């Protein structure tokens, strides 16, 4: 097979790794990849909820933190987690965009 799904530590889900451009795969291969992707994609909402809980915890810590350096670290952590959620949302929409291309 000329693709695989590899676990991404930062996002906490498996992502597709293609060895050639999407358009170079046959419709059967594209369909198989979409089917596999759907099982990985379904993990995204739960992963986002997990990260949101972590953010809430860090925001609570930040609200009582008196040390400026530690406050900066917490803000940085929160920003990075928000970035992960943003990336997960982008990946969540990938299947919808791909299916539109296949039917166009």
MOMO-V168430 format. One record per pair of residues at least 4 apart in sequence whose ideal C-beta (glycine too) atoms are under 8 Angstrom apart, sorted by the first residue. I is the first residue (numbers start at 1). GAP is how many residues later the second one is. If there is no record, write none. Layout:
BEGIN
I;GAP + I;GAP
END
This chain:
BEGIN
2;16 + 2;17 + 2;18 + 2;23 + 2;27 + 3;13 + 3;14 + 3;15 + 3;16 + 3;22 + 3;26 + 3;30 + 4;12 + 4;13 + 5;9 + 5;10 + 5;11 + 5;12 + 5;31 + 5;32 + 5;35 + 6;8 + 6;9 + 6;11 + 7;6 + 7;7 + 7;8 + 8;4 + 8;5 + 8;6 + 8;7 + 10;74 + 10;77 + 11;4 + 11;36 + 11;73 + 11;76 + 11;77 + 11;80 + 12;35 + 12;38 + 12;39 + 12;72 + 13;27 + 13;30 + 13;31 + 13;34 + 13;75 + 13;78 + 14;26 + 15;25 + 15;76 + 16;17 + 16;20 + 16;21 + 16;24 + 18;4 + 18;7 + 20;4 + 20;5 + 22;8 + 22;76 + 22;79 + 25;4 + 25;5 + 25;8 + 26;4 + 27;4 + 27;75 + 28;4 + 29;4 + 30;4 + 30;68 + 30;72 + 31;4 + 31;71 + 32;4 + 33;4 + 34;4 + 34;61 + 34;64 + 34;65 + 34;68 + 35;4 + 36;4 + 37;4 + 37;57 + 37;58 + 37;61 + 38;4 + 38;57 + 41;50 + 41;51 + 41;53 + 41;54 + 43;4 + 44;4 + 44;44 + 44;45 + 44;47 + 44;48 + 45;4 + 45;47 + 46;4 + 47;4 + 47;41 + 48;4 + 48;37 + 48;40 + 48;41 + 49;4 + 50;4 + 51;4 + 51;30 + 51;33 + 51;34 + 51;37 + 52;4 + 52;33 + 53;4 + 54;4 + 54;27 + 55;4 + 55;23 + 55;26 + 55;27 + 56;4 + 57;4 + 58;4 + 58;16 + 58;19 + 58;20 + 58;23 + 59;4 + 59;19 + 60;4 + 61;4 + 61;13 + 62;9 + 62;12 + 62;13 + 62;16 + 65;5 + 65;6 + 65;9 + 67;4 + 68;4 + 69;4 + 70;4 + 71;4 + 72;4 + 73;4 + 74;4 + 75;4 + 76;4 + 77;4 + 78;4 + 79;4 + 80;4 + 81;4 + 82;4 + 83;4 + 84;4 + 85;4 + 86;4 + 87;4 + 88;4 + 89;4 + 90;4 + 93;4 + 94;4 + 95;4 + 96;4 + 97;4 + 98;4 + 99;4 + 100;4
END
